[in-house]
Amino acid sequence: MNPYEIIGTVSMILAVAGVWLNNRKLRSCFYLWLVSNSLSAILHGQAGMWSLLIRDMIFFGLAIEGLNKWGKKKTERENP
């Protein structure tokens, strides 16, 4: 297995684990997605897959937003 396949496999495993954690409403899912999206972005950028790189960057931003929103107290989320 070459390094790109290893990075791609690790990224996929982290993304799936992130969904699993999200289904259990655990905030740590966002940390896995940050790493997974970063790894995918590196691979897609090196391969010249620009639309996928942009998608990875958008998902990275959404993971940061999720961390921020889930980090707030419940009353802060309900009363913007």
Stockholm file with secondary structure:
# STOCKHOLM 1.0

chainA/1-80         MNPYEIIGTVSMILAVAGVWLNNRKLRSCFYLWLVSNSLSAILHGQAGMWSLLIRDMIFFGLAIEGLNKWGKKKTERENP
#=GR chainA/1-80 SS CCHHHHHHHHHHHHHHHHHHHHHTTCTTHHHHHHHHHHHHHHHHHHTTCHHHHHHHHHHHHHHHHHHHHHHSCHHHHHCC
#=GC SS_cons        CCHHHHHHHHHHHHHHHHHHHHHTTCTTHHHHHHHHHHHHHHHHHHTTCHHHHHHHHHHHHHHHHHHHHHHSCHHHHHCC
//
